[in-house]
C-alpha cells in the first residue's frame, strides 16, 4: 500500500461525511458504507492529489464505483435474508432536519423506495437528485454515456415519484404523529391507534433471523393495531423514547436498558402508512451515537 501524503489525508477527511452519505444512500447499510469508505481510501492513497482537478468529484466517483460493487453483493445477501430487509437505522443530529432534501433522502421511507431501483438507477438518482452531481461526472462514475445517464435519471425520477410519500412531510408533522402513536401504544388504546394508522398501513419487521420479528409484511390498520397492543411494548422493563433517526423523529424501544427496536414511520396525508421495526441486533449499533450525514 502506498503511504498517504498529508494532502491525501486532508482531502479524504474533508469529504468523509459526504462520501459516507453517498455510500449509505446507495446501500442502506452503514456497515457496508464503512467498508466502501475503506476501499475508497485505499485507492485514494495511490493518487497524487496535486494532479486531480476536482478532489470532491474524484472521491465521489471512487466511492460510487465501490458502492455499486457492494450493492450487487448486498442484493445476493438479501435473497437469503430471513424476513423483510430494512435499512440500517442511523441516529442523526437534529439539524439534519433543517436540510429538508437531505433528511428526506436518508429517511427510512425514501431508502425503501430506493430499494426498488436497479443498482445503476439508484446510483444515478442519488448522485443527481441528492448531491447535484453533473451528468458528465455521473457518466464517468457509472461507466455510461451522458445520453444514457440522462435517460436513466429520467426513468429513476419517474419511478421514485410514483412511490415516494405523497406530499412533503415536515419533521414537526412526523413528531406530532409519533407522539399520538406513542401515547396510544403506551396506554394500549386501540382506538387511538386506529385514529393515527392509515387503513392500508404496512408494517415491516426486521429481525434478520436473529430475534423474533414478523416474517412477512402485515397490512391493515386493525391487524397492525392489534399486533402493537399485544406486542408487550409496555411495562416496567420496556421504555419507548423519541429519537432523531435518519433525519426524522422516530422511536427507540429499550428493554432493561438495552436497545431492542427502532421504530420509524412513513406518513402520507397526516396518517402513518408505513411502520418499520428494526430489531436485528447487527443493525442497531449506529443508534447509540450520532452519525453525521452531509452533502
C-alpha positions as CSV (number, residue, x, y, z in Angstrom):
1,X,0.0,0.0,0.0
2,X,1.2,3.5,-0.9
3,X,2.0,5.8,2.0
4,X,-0.7,8.6,2.3
5,X,0.5,12.1,2.0
6,X,-0.8,14.9,4.2
7,X,-2.8,16.2,1.2
8,X,-4.4,12.8,0.7
9,X,-5.4,12.6,4.3
10,X,-6.7,16.2,4.5
11,X,-8.8,15.8,1.3
12,X,-10.3,12.5,2.4
13,X,-11.1,13.7,5.9
14,X,-12.7,16.9,4.5
15,X,-15.1,14.9,2.3
16,X,-15.5,11.8,4.5
17,X,-19.0,12.6,5.8
18,X,-20.2,13.3,2.2
19,X,-18.7,10.0,1.0
20,X,-20.3,8.1,3.8
21,X,-23.7,9.6,2.9
22,X,-23.3,8.7,-0.8
23,X,-22.4,5.1,0.1
24,X,-25.1,4.8,2.7
25,X,-27.8,6.1,0.4
26,X,-26.8,3.7,-2.3
27,X,-26.6,0.7,0.1
28,X,-28.9,1.4,3.1
29,X,-26.3,-0.2,5.2
30,X,-23.9,1.7,7.4
31,X,-21.6,-1.3,7.9
32,X,-21.2,-1.7,4.1
33,X,-20.8,2.1,3.7
34,X,-17.9,2.0,6.1
35,X,-16.4,-0.8,4.0
36,X,-16.8,1.3,0.9
37,X,-15.0,4.2,2.6
38,X,-12.1,1.9,3.5
39,X,-11.8,0.7,-0.1
40,X,-12.1,4.3,-1.4
41,X,-9.3,5.4,1.0
42,X,-7.0,2.5,-0.2
43,X,-7.5,3.7,-3.8
44,X,-7.1,7.4,-3.0
45,X,-3.7,7.0,-1.2
46,X,-2.3,5.9,-4.6
47,X,-3.3,9.1,-6.3
48,X,-1.3,12.4,-6.3
49,X,-3.9,15.0,-5.2
50,X,-2.0,17.7,-7.0
51,X,-3.0,16.4,-10.4
52,X,-6.7,15.9,-9.5
53,X,-8.7,18.9,-10.8
54,X,-11.7,18.3,-8.5
55,X,-10.9,16.2,-5.5
56,X,-14.6,16.0,-4.3
57,X,-15.7,14.7,-7.7
58,X,-12.9,12.2,-7.9
59,X,-13.6,10.8,-4.4
60,X,-17.3,10.6,-5.1
61,X,-16.5,8.7,-8.3
62,X,-14.3,6.1,-6.5
63,X,-17.0,5.8,-3.8
64,X,-19.8,5.3,-6.3
65,X,-17.9,2.5,-8.1
66,X,-17.1,0.7,-4.9
67,X,-20.7,1.1,-3.6
68,X,-22.0,-0.4,-6.9
69,X,-19.8,-3.4,-6.4
70,X,-21.1,-3.8,-2.8
71,X,-24.7,-3.2,-3.9
72,X,-24.6,-6.2,-6.2
73,X,-23.2,-8.3,-3.4
74,X,-25.8,-7.0,-1.0
75,X,-28.5,-7.9,-3.4
76,X,-27.4,-11.5,-3.3
77,X,-27.3,-11.5,0.5
78,X,-30.9,-10.1,0.7
79,X,-32.1,-13.1,-1.4
80,X,-31.3,-15.4,1.6
81,X,-32.3,-12.9,4.3
82,X,-34.8,-14.1,6.8
83,X,-38.0,-12.0,6.7
84,X,-38.2,-8.4,5.4
85,X,-34.9,-6.5,4.9
86,X,-34.9,-2.9,6.3
87,X,-32.2,-0.2,6.0
88,X,-29.8,0.1,8.9
89,X,-31.0,3.0,11.1
90,X,-28.8,5.9,11.9
91,X,-29.1,8.2,14.9
92,X,-28.8,11.7,13.3
93,X,-28.3,15.2,14.7
94,X,-31.5,17.4,15.0
95,X,-30.1,19.9,12.5
96,X,-30.2,17.3,9.7
97,X,-33.9,18.1,9.5
98,X,-33.1,21.7,8.6
99,X,-31.9,20.4,5.2
100,X,-35.2,19.0,4.0
101,X,-33.8,17.4,0.9
102,X,-31.0,15.6,2.8
103,X,-33.4,14.5,5.6
104,X,-35.8,13.1,3.0
105,X,-33.1,11.3,1.1
106,X,-31.8,9.4,4.2
107,X,-35.3,8.7,5.6
108,X,-36.3,5.1,6.1
109,X,-39.3,5.7,3.8
110,X,-37.1,7.0,0.9
111,X,-34.4,4.4,1.4
112,X,-37.1,1.7,1.0
113,X,-38.2,3.4,-2.3
114,X,-34.6,3.4,-3.5
115,X,-34.5,-0.3,-2.8
116,X,-36.9,-0.8,-5.7
117,X,-34.4,0.8,-8.2
118,X,-31.8,-1.2,-10.2
119,X,-28.2,-0.6,-8.9
120,X,-27.2,1.8,-11.7
121,X,-30.6,3.7,-11.4
122,X,-30.0,4.1,-7.7
123,X,-26.5,5.4,-8.2
124,X,-27.6,7.9,-10.8
125,X,-30.6,9.1,-8.8
126,X,-28.7,9.6,-5.6
127,X,-25.8,11.4,-7.3
128,X,-28.0,13.7,-9.4
129,X,-31.1,14.3,-7.2
130,X,-29.5,14.4,-3.8
131,X,-25.9,15.6,-4.4
132,X,-26.4,17.6,-7.7
133,X,-23.5,15.9,-9.5
134,X,-23.2,16.9,-13.1
135,X,-24.2,14.3,-15.8
136,X,-20.7,14.1,-17.2
137,X,-19.3,13.2,-13.7
138,X,-22.0,10.6,-13.2
139,X,-21.3,9.1,-16.6
140,X,-17.7,8.5,-15.5
141,X,-18.7,7.1,-12.2
142,X,-21.2,4.5,-13.6
143,X,-19.3,3.9,-16.9
144,X,-22.1,5.0,-19.1
145,X,-22.5,7.7,-21.8
146,X,-24.0,11.1,-20.8
147,X,-27.0,10.4,-23.0
148,X,-27.6,7.0,-21.3
149,X,-27.2,8.7,-17.8
150,X,-29.8,11.3,-18.7
151,X,-32.3,8.6,-19.7
152,X,-31.6,6.6,-16.6
153,X,-32.1,9.7,-14.4
154,X,-35.4,10.5,-16.1
155,X,-36.6,6.9,-15.6
156,X,-35.4,6.8,-12.0
157,X,-37.1,10.1,-11.2
158,X,-40.4,8.9,-12.5
159,X,-40.1,5.6,-10.6
160,X,-39.3,7.3,-7.3
161,X,-42.0,10.0,-7.8
162,X,-44.7,7.3,-8.2
163,X,-43.6,5.6,-4.9
164,X,-42.4,8.3,-2.6
165,X,-44.6,9.7,0.3
166,X,-47.4,11.8,-1.0
167,X,-46.6,15.5,-0.4
168,X,-43.9,16.8,1.8
169,X,-44.0,15.9,5.5
170,X,-42.2,18.1,8.0
171,X,-40.3,16.9,11.0
172,X,-42.9,18.6,13.1
173,X,-45.8,16.7,11.5
174,X,-43.8,13.4,11.9
175,X,-43.2,14.3,15.6
176,X,-46.9,15.0,16.2
177,X,-48.0,11.7,14.6
178,X,-45.4,9.8,16.6
179,X,-46.5,11.4,19.8
180,X,-50.1,10.3,19.2
181,X,-48.8,6.9,18.2
182,X,-46.6,6.6,21.3
183,X,-49.5,7.6,23.6
184,X,-51.8,5.0,22.1
185,X,-49.2,2.2,22.3
186,X,-48.2,3.0,25.9
187,X,-51.8,3.0,27.0
188,X,-52.9,0.1,24.9
189,X,-55.5,2.4,23.3
190,X,-56.8,0.5,20.3
191,X,-59.0,3.4,19.0
192,X,-56.1,5.8,19.4
193,X,-54.0,3.7,17.2
194,X,-56.8,3.3,14.6
195,X,-57.1,7.1,14.6
196,X,-53.4,7.6,13.5
197,X,-52.9,4.5,11.4
198,X,-53.9,4.6,7.7
199,X,-56.4,1.9,6.7
200,X,-53.8,0.4,4.3
201,X,-50.8,0.7,6.6
202,X,-47.9,-1.7,6.0
203,X,-45.9,-3.0,9.0
204,X,-42.4,-4.4,8.3
205,X,-40.3,-6.1,11.0
206,X,-36.6,-6.9,10.5
207,X,-35.1,-9.4,12.9
208,X,-32.7,-10.9,10.4
209,X,-33.4,-14.4,11.8
210,X,-31.6,-13.4,15.0
211,X,-34.6,-12.2,17.0
212,X,-38.3,-12.6,16.7
213,X,-40.0,-10.4,14.1
214,X,-42.8,-10.7,11.6
215,X,-41.6,-12.8,8.7
216,X,-44.0,-11.2,6.2
217,X,-45.4,-7.7,5.8
218,X,-48.5,-7.1,7.9
219,X,-51.2,-5.0,6.2
220,X,-54.2,-3.1,7.5
221,X,-54.9,-0.8,10.5
222,X,-56.9,-3.2,12.6
223,X,-54.3,-6.0,12.2
224,X,-51.3,-3.8,12.9
225,X,-53.0,-2.1,15.9
226,X,-53.9,-5.5,17.4
227,X,-50.2,-6.6,16.9
228,X,-49.0,-3.4,18.7
229,X,-51.4,-3.7,21.6
230,X,-50.4,-7.3,22.1
231,X,-46.8,-6.7,21.4
232,X,-45.7,-6.1,25.0
233,X,-44.4,-2.6,24.4
234,X,-45.5,-1.5,27.8
235,X,-44.3,-2.5,31.3
236,X,-41.5,-1.7,33.7
237,X,-38.9,-3.4,31.6
238,X,-39.8,-1.5,28.4
239,X,-39.2,2.1,27.6
240,X,-40.3,3.8,24.4
241,X,-38.4,7.1,23.8
242,X,-38.3,9.6,20.9
243,X,-35.1,10.0,18.9
244,X,-33.9,11.5,15.6
245,X,-33.3,8.6,13.2
246,X,-32.4,9.0,9.6
247,X,-33.2,12.7,9.6
248,X,-36.7,12.3,11.1
249,X,-38.4,11.8,14.5
250,X,-38.6,8.1,15.4
251,X,-39.0,5.9,18.5
252,X,-36.4,3.7,20.2
253,X,-37.6,0.8,22.4
254,X,-35.3,-0.2,25.2
255,X,-35.8,-3.3,27.3
256,X,-33.8,-3.4,30.6
257,X,-31.8,-0.5,29.3
258,X,-30.7,-2.2,26.0
259,X,-31.9,-1.1,22.6
260,X,-34.5,-3.6,21.4
261,X,-36.2,-2.0,18.4
262,X,-36.0,1.2,16.3
263,X,-39.4,2.3,15.0
264,X,-39.5,4.6,12.0
265,X,-42.6,5.7,10.1
266,X,-43.8,6.8,6.7
267,X,-46.5,9.4,6.8
268,X,-49.0,10.3,4.0
269,X,-51.7,12.9,4.4
270,X,-51.3,13.0,8.1
271,X,-51.6,9.2,8.8
272,X,-49.0,6.6,9.3
273,X,-48.9,4.4,6.2
274,X,-45.7,2.6,6.9
275,X,-44.3,1.4,10.2
276,X,-40.8,-0.1,10.2
277,X,-39.4,-2.0,13.1
278,X,-35.7,-2.8,13.0
279,X,-34.8,-5.4,15.6
280,X,-31.8,-7.2,14.0
281,X,-29.0,-6.6,16.6
282,X,-26.4,-6.2,13.9
283,X,-28.3,-3.2,12.6
284,X,-28.7,-1.4,15.9
285,X,-25.1,-0.3,16.7
286,X,-25.4,3.1,14.9
287,X,-28.3,4.3,17.1
288,X,-26.1,4.6,20.2
289,X,-24.1,7.6,18.9
290,X,-24.9,10.2,16.3
291,X,-23.8,9.7,12.7
292,X,-23.0,12.8,10.6
293,X,-24.6,12.8,7.2
294,X,-23.9,15.7,4.7
295,X,-23.9,16.7,1.1
